Amino acid sequence: MTYTEEWVIERARGAYEHGRASFDVRPERAALLVIDMQDEFVRPPGVPTGCPPPPGWCPGCGC
């Protein structure tokens, strides 16, 4: 089955309208993303932003 944007929107809209807006999370297929944006909010305007390389993988995350 091909999921189009229209199909997803129609299905989500119907689920919300009928109180069935939920989805199953399969832990074996899930990932935790941590996006640290704090620096972007506290840096003075006009200061260039950068993306330093990550210090390494997080211990225990199975990567």
N, CA, C and O of each residue as an XYZ file, in Angstrom:
252
protein
N       0.848     -1.185      0.000
C       0.000      0.000      0.000
C       0.887      1.239      0.000
O       1.888      1.297      0.713
N       0.517      2.211     -0.791
C       1.227      3.482     -0.841
C       0.468      4.502     -0.005
O      -0.727      4.721     -0.203
N       1.172      5.117      0.924
C       0.559      6.118      1.791
C       0.809      7.503      1.202
O       1.946      7.974      1.157
N      -0.245      8.139      0.761
C      -0.113      9.499      0.243
C      -0.342     10.488      1.382
O      -0.897     10.137      2.423
N       0.086     11.707      1.171
C      -0.129     12.746      2.179
C      -1.622     12.951      2.423
O      -2.049     13.152      3.560
N      -2.405     12.901      1.362
C      -3.853     13.081      1.493
C      -4.467     11.959      2.332
O      -5.335     12.213      3.168
N      -4.016     10.707      2.110
C      -4.530      9.570      2.864
C      -4.232      9.732      4.349
O      -5.099      9.502      5.193
N      -3.003     10.127      4.664
C      -2.596     10.289      6.064
C      -3.407     11.399      6.725
O      -3.897     11.230      7.842
N      -3.550     12.522      6.047
C      -4.301     13.651      6.612
C      -5.759     13.276      6.827
O      -6.331     13.582      7.874
N      -6.363     12.618      5.848
C      -7.774     12.218      5.970
C      -7.956     11.242      7.134
O      -8.902     11.368      7.910
N      -7.062     10.285      7.250
C      -7.158      9.299      8.338
C      -6.952      9.968      9.701
O      -7.684      9.672     10.646
N      -5.977     10.858      9.813
C      -5.722     11.554     11.080
C      -6.902     12.440     11.455
O      -7.320     12.464     12.613
N      -7.433     13.154     10.495
C      -8.574     14.046     10.765
C      -9.772     13.239     11.263
O     -10.433     13.639     12.221
N     -10.054     12.112     10.620
C     -11.167     11.264     11.042
C     -10.951     10.699     12.445
O     -11.885     10.640     13.244
N      -9.723     10.285     12.740
C      -9.421      9.737     14.065
C      -9.614     10.795     15.151
O     -10.190     10.506     16.200
N      -9.143     12.004     14.910
C      -9.305     13.078     15.897
C     -10.771     13.440     16.089
O     -11.212     13.682     17.212
N     -11.513     13.478     15.014
C     -12.927     13.835     15.109
C     -13.722     12.811     15.900
O     -14.724     13.154     16.527
N     -13.280     11.538     15.876
C     -14.019     10.475     16.552
C     -13.331     10.003     17.832
O     -13.699      8.966     18.384
N     -12.330     10.758     18.311
C     -11.674     10.430     19.570
C     -10.813      9.181     19.535
O     -10.607      8.536     20.563
N     -10.307      8.833     18.354
C      -9.478      7.638     18.229
C      -8.065      7.979     17.767
O      -7.433      7.181     17.074
N      -7.572      9.132     18.135
C      -6.248      9.576     17.691
C      -5.169      8.933     18.556
O      -4.789      9.479     19.592
N      -4.683      7.783     18.130
C      -3.614      7.100     18.850
C      -2.849      6.229     17.855
O      -3.299      6.010     16.730
N      -1.722      5.751     18.274
C      -0.948      4.836     17.444
C      -0.103      3.954     18.344
O       0.245      4.332     19.463
N       0.214      2.792     17.847
C       1.035      1.847     18.594
C       2.510      2.167     18.396
O       2.941      2.527     17.301
N       3.267      2.030     19.461
C       4.722      2.206     19.392
C       5.356      0.837     19.571
O       5.120      0.160     20.571
N       6.158      0.437     18.598
C       6.870     -0.832     18.699
C       8.299     -0.531     19.140
O       9.086     -0.003     18.354
N       8.644     -0.858     20.382
C       9.966     -0.519     20.912
C      11.119     -1.024     20.050
O      12.156     -0.367     19.960
N      10.953     -2.170     19.423
C      12.040     -2.706     18.602
C      12.274     -1.905     17.323
O      13.298     -2.070     16.660
N      11.311     -1.028     16.975
C      11.444     -0.198     15.774
C      11.496      1.291     16.091
O      11.485      2.124     15.185
N      11.553      1.623     17.381
C      11.507      3.025     17.802
C      12.916      3.561     18.049
O      13.852      2.797     18.283
N      13.048      4.861     17.994
C      14.305      5.531     18.289
C      14.010      6.757     19.145
O      12.954      7.376     19.017
N      14.938      7.096     20.002
C      14.816      8.292     20.823
C      15.705      9.366     20.206
O      16.913      9.177     20.068
N      15.109     10.479     19.842
C      15.861     11.603     19.295
C      15.911     12.704     20.338
O      14.876     13.106     20.870
N      17.090     13.188     20.631
C      17.264     14.294     21.562
C      17.844     15.452     20.765
O      18.956     15.361     20.246
N      17.097     16.526     20.669
C      17.534     17.699     19.913
C      17.670     18.848     20.892
O      16.679     19.354     21.420
N      18.900     19.250     21.126
C      19.193     20.306     22.095
C      19.183     21.650     21.375
O      20.116     21.975     20.640
N      18.133     22.423     21.587
C      17.987     23.728     20.934
C      18.243     24.881     21.895
O      18.084     26.042     21.516
N      18.633     24.588     23.121
C      18.787     25.640     24.118
C      19.758     26.721     23.662
O      19.495     27.912     23.829
N      20.881     26.300     23.087
C      21.882     27.267     22.652
C      21.303     28.248     21.625
O      21.660     29.426     21.617
N      20.421     27.761     20.772
C      19.806     28.620     19.762
C      18.935     29.701     20.392
O      18.800     30.788     19.829
N      18.343     29.419     21.549
C      17.447     30.371     22.183
C      18.183     31.381     23.056
O      17.671     32.477     23.286
N      19.356     31.043     23.540
C      20.069     31.953     24.439
C      21.208     32.700     23.754
O      21.756     33.639     24.330
N      21.575     32.304     22.538
C      22.648     32.973     21.817
C      22.169     34.356     21.338
O      21.050     34.482     20.839
N      23.001     35.380     21.486
C      22.595     36.719     21.022
C      22.344     36.727     19.509
O      22.989     35.980     18.773
N      21.423     37.554     19.047
C      21.151     37.631     17.609
C      22.411     38.016     16.836
O      23.221     38.817     17.303
N      22.560     37.440     15.664
C      23.685     37.775     14.804
C      24.909     36.898     14.994
O      25.831     36.931     14.179
N      24.926     36.112     16.064
C      26.055     35.210     16.287
C      25.820     33.960     15.441
O      24.757     33.347     15.524
N      26.808     33.580     14.625
C      26.587     32.421     13.753
C      26.415     31.133     14.562
O      26.977     30.970     15.645
N      25.631     30.244     14.003
C      25.413     28.951     14.646
C      26.230     27.892     13.921
O      26.578     28.053     12.751
N      26.520     26.854     14.599
C      27.255     25.761     13.998
C      26.760     24.446     14.533
O      25.953     24.406     15.461
N      27.229     23.398     13.966
C      26.843     22.070     14.410
C      28.116     21.272     14.654
O      28.643     20.655     13.728
N      28.620     21.275     15.893
C      29.844     20.532     16.173
C      29.612     19.034     16.053
O      28.477     18.574     16.180
N      30.658     18.273     15.815
C      30.481     16.827     15.724
C      30.049     16.263     17.070
O      30.412     16.802     18.115
N      29.274     15.180     17.052
C      28.822     14.607     18.334
C      29.988     14.040     19.121
O      30.960     13.567     18.532
N      29.905     14.079     20.455
C      30.988     13.564     21.263
C      31.080     12.034     21.238
O      32.101     11.475     21.639
N      30.055     11.368     20.783
C      30.046      9.917     20.709
C      28.643      9.388     20.930
O      27.709     10.146     21.191
N      28.515      8.110     20.823
C      27.213      7.508     21.020
C      26.878      7.461     22.493
O      27.765      7.381     23.342
N      25.610      7.512     22.788
C      25.178      7.455     24.178
C      25.316      6.017     24.694
O      24.941      5.075     23.996
N      25.840      5.843     25.888
C      25.997      4.499     26.427
C      24.638      3.849     26.684
O      23.710      4.496     27.169
N      24.538      2.596     26.360
C      23.324      1.859     26.656
C      22.191      2.020     25.653
O      21.118      1.447     25.839
N      22.416      2.800     24.579
C      21.311      2.989     23.639
C      21.296      1.933     22.548
O      20.384      1.909     21.721
N      22.291      1.065     22.537
C      22.309     -0.026     21.563
C      22.717      0.388     20.173
O      22.426     -0.325     19.213
N      23.380      1.512     20.034
C      23.805      1.972     18.710
C      25.104      1.312     18.292
O      25.611      1.581     17.203
